[in-house]
Structures are given as C-alpha cells and as structure tokens.
Amino acid sequence: MSDIKDPENTILLELKGGTVAIELLPDVAPEHSKRMKDLARAGAYDNVAFHRVIDGFMAQTGDVQHANMEKDYNPRMAGTGGSDLPDLPAEFSKLPHDRGTLGAARSQNPNSANSQFFINFNDNHFLNGQYTVYGRVISGMEHVDAITRGEPPANPDRMISVKVAADA
C-alpha cells in the first residue's frame, strides 16, 4: 500500500482475496470521483455484488439499490439501479480504457452514470470517449482478476467494504 500518494483520492476496495487500491482522478472526472467517495463514506458500496463479470472484458458492480447482498439483494434487478443521488453528466476525456482503469457504468444516455462502475480486465479501447474513466487500480489487480465470472455469476463475489484511504 506504499503506492498511495493521495489518501483523500484513493479508494480501498476489500475483496475476498485482499485489498484493491484505486487511485481516483478528480482532475479528469471531478464529479465521478466525488460521487465514489461520497458513496464509500456512506457505506453504500459495502456488500454490493459484482453482477456482471465478463472474462477478458470487465467486472461491473456498484448497484447500491438492488445488489447489496446483505439487504434486499435482487439478482434479477442487479445492474438496473443506482443511488438516491442524481445522475452524473458524462466527464469524457482522452484517458484510454486500459487494463485496471475504472469506468462509469451507464445506460444508453451518456449522462446517466450514478453509482455503478466497472474495472477493465484488459485494454478496452473501443470504450474510449464513450464511458467516463475516473480511476485506476494501483495495487491488488490480482484480486480483481479473481472475481467470479458470469452475467450474473451464479454465486457472485461482492465488495466486502469500500473506504476512502484517508478514513481507513
């Protein structure tokens, strides 16, 4: 964890295999970075399932409305909800969707991102300019690589806890 340069803009994602440190990019996507910190600080991401995990592509999570595995978990609805906060405007940039980057999940509307996000398993440059990149894994990518696959997975993995490093 010595890679953490800015604890206020680093997320610690606790998975079954260990901790994943994610550096947020508030200079590139300030609203998305702030939203992730706000939801992490509220505990909203704790116990939320990875509801869509595609080998060679990405792992998606963050549906705080339907995918909390400890409270009202609905596998049929997981991936359709968000938080009670308003949707975010797109913050597209020139940053590529490289392996380990964090992208904002959304509907067809580019300004519909809310709480869901995905972590790229591979370089997925076909997503460039279409989804907001607002973070990158700086350590623990091996734990992301170990997330159970499926759409949805039969026995999904979850984010055990999500914290801002400054608060940990």
N, C-alpha and C positions, 0 to 999 in steps of 0.2 A: 504493500500500500504506500510505499515511499514515492510513488508516481504522482501523488496528489499535490498539485501546486496551488489550487484554489478550492479549499474545502466548501465554501459557500456555493460553488457551482459544480460540485461533484456529488453524484448520486451513488449510494451504496445499495446494491440490489442483492439481497440474500436469497440464494437458490439452494436446492437440495445438496448440491456438490460444493458450495462455498460462495464467497462474495465476489460480485462483479462490480468494479468501479467504472462509472460512466462520467466522463467529462462533458458537462453541458456547454453549449456555445451561445451564451447570451449576446455576444457581439454580432452573431449571424441571425439568430432567431430569438429575440428577447422575450416575446410573448409565450412561445412554446416552452422555453427554459423556465420562465416564471411559473407557468401552469404546472410543470412537473414538480417543481419544488413545493408549490402550494399543496398539491395533492399528496405528495410524500409526507409533508409536515402534518397533514390532517389524518394520516394513516389510511387514506383511501385505497392505496395500492396494495396494502398488506393482504395476503391470502388470495390475490386475484390470479386466476388461471391463465396459462398460455393456451388460448383457444384455437389458434391456427398456426401450425408449425409445419412448414414445407421444406423437406430436405433439399439442400442446395440453394435455397432461396432465403427464407427468413422465419423468425419466431415472433408472433404477434400476441400482445397482451394489453392490459390496461382498461378493460371494460369494467369500470368500478360499479356499474349499475347491475349487471347480470352475471358477472363471473367471479364474485367473491365466494370462494369455496367454503367459507365458514358462515356465510349469511346469504340466504336467498339465492344460492347458486342455481342457475338455469342453463344447462348445457345447450339447449335448443336456441336460447336467446343470446348466449355469449357471443360477443362480437357485434351486437346491434346497439349497444348502449354507450352512454358516456357519463359524465359527472353532471351535477346540477348547475354547473357554471356555463356561461355562454360559449358557443363555438368560437374558434380562433380563426382569424384571417391567415391565409397562406403566407409564409415567410420563405419563399423560394430563394435559392442562392446558387452560386456556381459550385458549391461543395458537392462532390460526387457521392453516390450511394455506394461506398466501398465496404468491404467486409468490416463488421464491427460498428458501423455507424447506426445511429438511432434515427428512425424516420417517423413522422407523424402519420398515423393511420387516419383515413377519412373516407367519406362516401364519394360519389361522383362529383359533388360540389367541392372545388378546391378550398373553399373557406368553411369546411365542416369539421376540421380536426377538433377534438375535445380532450379526451383522456387517453385514448388508445395509441399505442406506438408499436413499432417493430424494430427488431435488431437484425441486420443483414448478416447471413451466414457467409455470403460470397459478395464479390463486387457485382452490384446490380445496377449498372449504369443506364439501363433502359428506364429506370425510375427518375433519373436526373431531371430536374426542372419541373417535376410533377408532384412531388411529395417533399415536405419540409424536412431537411436534415437539421437536427438540433443537438446532437450529442455523438460521442464516440466512446466505445469501450477502451479503457486504458489498462485494465488488468482483469483477469478472470474469464477471458473469452472461451476458455476450455469448458467452463460451466455452462455457458450459453450453448456451445456445440453439443452438450449432453442432454439438452431439453428433449423430452419425448415428442416424437413426430405424430402428426395427424391433423385432420380438418373435420371435426375436432379430434384430438387424441382420445382414445378410449379411457385412459387414466392420466389426465393432464397434470403436468407439473404446474407449480404456482410460484409467484413471488412471495416468499415467506415474509419478508419485510423489505420496505423501501425507505431509506432515510437520506437526508442531506448530510454529507460528511461533517459539516460544521456542527451538526447537532448530535453526532454519534459519540 
